[in-house]
Amino acid sequence: MHIDLNATWLLAFLLASVRAAAWLAVVPPFASVGAVPRMAVVGIAGGFGVLSAPLLMASGVPTDTAGLIGSLVVQVVVGVALGFSVQILVSAVSAAGSMIDLLSGVNPLPSFDPLSQSQVPLFGRLYDQVAIVCLFVSNGELLLVRGFEYSFSVNVAGIFQGSDLAGVLVGDLATFFTATLEIAAPVLVVLFAIQIALALVAKAAPQINAWWLGMPLQILLALILSAFAIRVVPPYLSELVTRSLQDAHVLLGAS
């Protein structure tokens, strides 16, 4: 690929790199502080800048100071908006694991995750890792990159239409809660039924410490059911990635 290092290309490279850095700062797994070194993120953003500079040049690059400042703000807003939409949808998988933790009874000592720099629940981290693995094994990250690169070939003015932006975010939140419940439902239903059964046993036979006996059973069922229920993660993740691409088109005013 021939690169003409003139002033216009350098400005386009700078603007494209800023949009890519803003996108990477929000979209998982790059959003995790310890998942990817900061210098690596800067290098990836620079690679996006080199590839996207010609597309940005085709739509015009401002050369005056006021225009450059305004364009920098636009690039940050576009990158964050596109990345935030992806983050909401993909995080539904880890949220499903966190819901299972609430009823499973598997509550070990708080574990510190060096990638997210926070304390995470057991099943939440498991589902999150499975989602990341499935994303890269199925080349889903290439679809996300393609959706991001598409933003350079259209006019980004559509993203500032408040009704479209609000509608996409509200729809993503609704999809987030729906997907979270559907992914965790197979395990949650059984665990909730176990809670009801233990309550009935405790009521019928007060001399039996049903809750003390039921806790190991509840933990065992949670582990076994999660091993089978985690099979629903790949198809749901595929639907969520497809939804994020559709959101990118809507945010950019292309549909």
Secondary structure as GFF3:
##gff-version 3
##sequence-region A 1 255
A	DSSP	alpha_helix	7	24	.	.	.	ID=ss1
A	DSSP	alpha_helix	38	58	.	.	.	ID=ss2
A	DSSP	alpha_helix	65	104	.	.	.	ID=ss3
A	DSSP	beta_strand	111	113	.	.	.	ID=ss4
A	DSSP	beta_strand	118	120	.	.	.	ID=ss5
A	DSSP	alpha_helix	122	137	.	.	.	ID=ss6
A	DSSP	alpha_helix	140	150	.	.	.	ID=ss7
A	DSSP	three_ten_helix	151	153	.	.	.	ID=ss8
A	DSSP	three_ten_helix	156	160	.	.	.	ID=ss9
A	DSSP	alpha_helix	162	204	.	.	.	ID=ss10
A	DSSP	alpha_helix	210	229	.	.	.	ID=ss11
A	DSSP	three_ten_helix	230	232	.	.	.	ID=ss12
A	DSSP	alpha_helix	233	251	.	.	.	ID=ss13
###
